[in-house]
Amino acid sequence: MDHNEQPILAFQHLSKQFDDQLAIDDLSMALYPGMVVGLLGQNGAGKSTLMRCALGIVDVSQGQVSLLGESSGELSSKVKERLGYVPQQPFGYEGFTVEKALQLHRSFYPDWDIKLEQDWLARFELEGKKQVQRLSVGQRQSLALIMAMAYRPKLLILDEPVASLDPIARREFMSDLFDLALDSGSAVLFSSHITSDLERVASHLALMKKGKLVIFKEIDRVREEIRLITLKANQSLPNELLVLNQLGEQLLVDNYHEGIAPLCDAVASVNLEQLFMELHR
Ligand SMILES: Nc1ncnc2c1ncn2[C@@H]1O[C@H](COP(=O)(O)OP(=O)(O)OP(=O)(O)O)[C@@H](O)[C@H]1O
């Protein structure tokens, strides 16, 4: 990942206020080619709002969002053609068959990859002749994913894309997602409550709590640098440690390294699910 190049998506000091609700609070983050960012947060943490701000679907209150170098509020059709988005609740195309819906959708995208479309239709066992409104929730989600991916977008934004997919479809989809991003120099931002999926395919974790981005780092570094520790009696907190949460003597900290171990009575590593639970205790 070369961070000297232009980010595909960049949030700079973004805030979004809805009436009396601050949904996004001074958030900065940049996605570069090849990054697959898993967005985690409780219900109402601001994940969908962040995605909607990125796409210019809602106006930002403060700060900036740029997408392939353009401001999200003023995207050209050239940039829009290079975005893929699957909202939490897709979608439309009622009254169409799967085949006809794809035919129409495809016509908007010059870079549509028909082979990719066919492979995915077969993989998800979607029948072309079936009416869209007769599809199950999971099948609709699969169709929405094909529609967002078959033109190999430069930026793919997926709001809980796999919540309704069965474990086999989910697993296959998630690994393809990763390959797609790596192969085509794309970036992916996806939200999910399934921490094991996120752990398996994301290159980076973005964790939001009440509109704030509290963690944004590579998954490997999350594994290495976040710990649940208890400091020895009278031991002050080392400067480099960032306390993410505190429960009695126990501290959930970021920026941990081996040099800290002698200062502690106890050190425990946490997986993503434990991290999520500890952060919200
Ligand atoms: N159009 C809107 N008008 C007013 N408030 C809104 C609007 N959209 C979102 N909010 C509020 O902003 C906050 C963040 O909502 P958001 O949908 O972004 O959360 P989320 O993290 O995606 O949640 P979930 O995991 O449940 O999908 C919530 O408190 C929500 O009520």
The ligand as a Gaussian input file, in Angstrom:
#p B3LYP/6-31G(d) Opt

LIG

0 1
 N      -32.136000      10.795000       8.552000
 C      -31.928000      10.842000       9.876000
 N      -32.542000      11.753000      10.655000
 C      -32.309000      11.821000      11.986000
 N      -31.457000      11.013000      12.640000
 C      -30.820000      10.077000      11.926000
 C      -31.010000       9.928000      10.509000
 N      -30.212000       8.913000      10.070000
 C      -29.568000       8.450000      11.166000
 N      -29.923000       9.137000      12.267000
 C      -29.393000       8.919000      13.631000
 O      -27.987000       8.935000      13.573000
 C      -27.441000       7.932000      14.439000
 C      -26.555000       6.975000      13.639000
 O      -27.398000       6.176000      12.798000
 P      -26.793000       5.135000      11.750000
 O      -27.935000       4.605000      10.949000
 O      -25.689000       5.783000      11.006000
 O      -26.220000       3.997000      12.723000
 P      -25.581000       2.581000      12.363000
 O      -24.266000       2.516000      13.056000
 O      -25.577000       2.370000      10.890000
 O      -26.617000       1.589000      13.082000
 P      -27.079000       0.077000      12.685000
 O      -25.968000      -0.853000      13.086000
 O      -28.295000      -0.099000      13.557000
 O      -27.411000       0.061000      11.228000
 C      -28.637000       7.238000      15.097000
 O      -28.838000       7.799000      16.353000
 C      -29.788000       7.554000      14.169000
 O      -31.007000       7.621000      14.877000

